[in-house]
Amino acid sequence: MIRIRFHGRGGQGIKTASRILGTAAFLEGYYVQDAPLYGAERRGAPIVAFTRLCEEPILERGIILNPDVIIVADETLLDDPMAHVLQGIKENGILFVNTHIQASHIFQKYSLPPCEVVALDVTDATLRAVGKAAISAAVAACACKITGVVGEKAMQEAIRRELTSIGLKVETIDRNIIAALECYNTTPEVHIETERFSPVNGQNVISIRYQRGDTGIPVIYAEGNTVTRKTGSWRLFKPSINYETCVRCNICFVRCPDGCISLNEEGYPVIEYTNCKGCLICYEECPAKAIETKREVRSW
């Protein structure tokens, strides 16, 4: 059995990525199981999804505490202690991170056990092919390649099925497949050491482990925790105000759902980036088009 745990943020398509992997493996003849787990259900909040692949019926249930493969769709989650991204990482396991940073830097910074780290800028490939950071298909493609059991044909068919089921147009799906193929072919081949079950009386004995229910999800410990829970790390894109074209209409100030925009003494809006999660509602609502966006690239 191969156990894969996906970590991402709401709106990135992590639930869909896990479904694409499950569907692709099913098309290859495997028994599969996939399920998401939500914490705070809002865009940008950490979420986790689980996928199991096996040549025999899957009798395990619940979250995956010790995955063979960890897929991290957003590098900022590595520094989020509430997301438990690296919890349960195995020796000789696989850690995949969507990032522009080299894999060796990730291994050193987080003092990982002996495991294989794969780093690939999936977001960049998706932006070039699709035009926006909807990375579900590309992330799923990397996971398909890492498992070593899913080919390109099954992967493409799974992407078409799952993206069609959520109402995407054929043209958009085709662009997602272009990004997925690039990521699939760029992801290096790795070796997964999966758990083996010893046959007893001709039967496979499967050990079902009970696993804690508080793992892999953000936990709200108390009311009013925004002071300590900085959501500014959730951003993929950063809004920036061009004050030369700003007309001080204050629409962005009114529309910001998290109260991250204030007005200075001259009436100009000011963005508070510590908690701005990059929803870009201000960008969409600005009638003067005075708000620009740029991809957030963090230094290590």
Secondary structure, 3 states (H helix, E strand, C coil): CEEEEEEEECCCCHHHHHHHHHHHHHHCCCEEEEEEEECCCCCCCEEEEEEEEECCCCCCCCCCCCCCEEEECCHHHHHCCCCCCCCCCCCCCEEEEECCCCHHHHHHHCCCCCCEEEEECHHHHHHHHHCCCCCHHHHHHHHHHHHCCCCHHHHHHHHHHHHHHCCCCHHHHHHHHHHHHHHHHHCCCCCCCCCCCCEECCEECCCCCCCCCCCCCCCCCCCCHHHCCCHHHHCCEEEEECCCCCCCCCHHHHHCCCCCEEECCCCCEEECCCCCCCCCHHHHHCCCCCEEEEECCCCC
